[in-house]
Amino acid sequence: MAVDVTRLVEKQETRVPANLKLPIYLDNHSTTPVDPRVLEEMLPYLSDRFGNAASRSHSFGWIADEAVETARARVATLIGSPSGELVFTSGATESDNLAIKGAAEAYRGKGNHIITAVTEHKAVLDSCKRLEKYGYRVTYLPVRSNGLLDLIDLERAIDSKTILVTIMAANNEIGVLQPIDEIGKLCRERGIIFHSDAAQALGKTPIDVVRQNVDLLSMSAHKAYGPKGVGALYARQGIQLSPTIDGGGHEHGMRSGTLNVPGIVGLGKACEISREEMPHESCRIAGLRNRLHDNIKSSLDEVYVNGSMEQRLPGNLNMSFAGVDGEELMTAIDDVAVSSGAACTSAHIEPSYVLKALGISDELAQSSIRFGIGRFNTQAEIDYVAAKVIHTVQQLRELR
Ligand SMILES: *Cc1c(COP(=O)(O)O)cnc(C)c1O
């Protein structure tokens, strides 16, 4: 499929309304812009309030420590955790590593079996793979064609040596929401630790770690309009974890290293805003997502949504466009930032393992685009993107 994409772009005539600023950011699952209210809250901690939160002997330290504790309470409130049960980290990757490796080591005496799913984020899958090298057994559960886990499969996979189940709350590619309530209930009944990667779910869909029986929950600030390089792990009181980073004994010895005070302040503010605005915001964003979907679907044949449309993050739309190469489509709509359903490995482009796990053919997987709608997207942007995608897909199909 050698198409001169440059020429194609020049030929495009999608009208740009005067109030539209290009390029349009529709890749909010990769990262989100920092909310201006978050930045404002952070700034003093990058200048005057620079103290080390671990300094106990002067007001510089006390001020920083107070800010960290305010942030801790804000994060805890968003996820329904009694305060103090959070470990601040550098992001969800570190939280996943700490949860999985930390629990595996701490509960080695009890068993060596871990259960996860094939559609998890690499931070989870590769942590599990590492543990396999050290004698742990890992079951990688399949998912149904809608991306959701079958609880029967989970129940069957549990054995007397199972110590940990790690299943994400929301998927980063197809946005599907796993049945966390049921998984949590099952794990608690069997006395198995339940970890959930909530990097995509945090602030987008309600989380209540107590009601949902979640023991460990990974979070990341930059997926929720906070800064990069900061996150947290909720660890229920009584859950043992061996630290992955040793040192000065910060965060109750679970994660050493001087706290990233401005980052933590940003995470806290981001959580506070999300908690207040989630009900309204998720409705608005789901409306934009459905509008994009309906527009595309009514103008193009042979387009398919990947993953359940019901159990899904409001801002996610992952679609395959039969007969079109996703990378080519992405290049042609170069004033719209999206992701394709392919991952560049060092040598070549491979169809996404998440899409393949749904049973989608390589060709359809390669034809997919992930649209990630977020807080700062407008209806005018969505309408522009829909028109541009429709026009471009029609042209690419004609050229075949
Ligand atoms: C982004 C993401 C991560 C990694 O988070 P970082 O904070 O960037 O390390 C882990 N899991 C999921 C589901 C994600 O979307």
The ligand as a MOL file (V3000), in Angstrom:
LIG
                    3D

  0  0  0     0  0            999 V3000
M  V30 BEGIN CTAB
M  V30 COUNTS 15 15 0 0 0
M  V30 BEGIN ATOM
M  V30 1 C 0.5980 5.2850 31.4940 0
M  V30 2 C 0.3380 3.9830 32.1430 0
M  V30 3 C 1.2690 3.3830 32.9920 0
M  V30 4 C 2.6360 4.0090 33.2460 0
M  V30 5 O 2.4880 5.1680 33.9940 0
M  V30 6 P 3.7330 6.1610 34.1770 0
M  V30 7 O 3.2790 7.0870 35.2570 0
M  V30 8 O 3.9120 6.8320 32.8660 0
M  V30 9 O 4.9020 5.3440 34.5940 0
M  V30 10 C 0.9570 2.1830 33.5780 0
M  V30 11 N -0.2260 1.6020 33.3540 0
M  V30 12 C -1.1640 2.1360 32.5530 0
M  V30 13 C -2.4680 1.4460 32.3650 0
M  V30 14 C -0.9110 3.3450 31.9200 0
M  V30 15 O -1.8270 3.8700 31.1090 0
M  V30 END ATOM
M  V30 BEGIN BOND
M  V30 1 1 1 2
M  V30 2 1 2 3
M  V30 3 2 2 14
M  V30 4 1 3 4
M  V30 5 2 3 10
M  V30 6 1 4 5
M  V30 7 1 5 6
M  V30 8 2 6 7
M  V30 9 1 6 8
M  V30 10 1 6 9
M  V30 11 1 10 11
M  V30 12 2 11 12
M  V30 13 1 12 13
M  V30 14 1 12 14
M  V30 15 1 14 15
M  V30 END BOND
M  V30 END CTAB
M  END
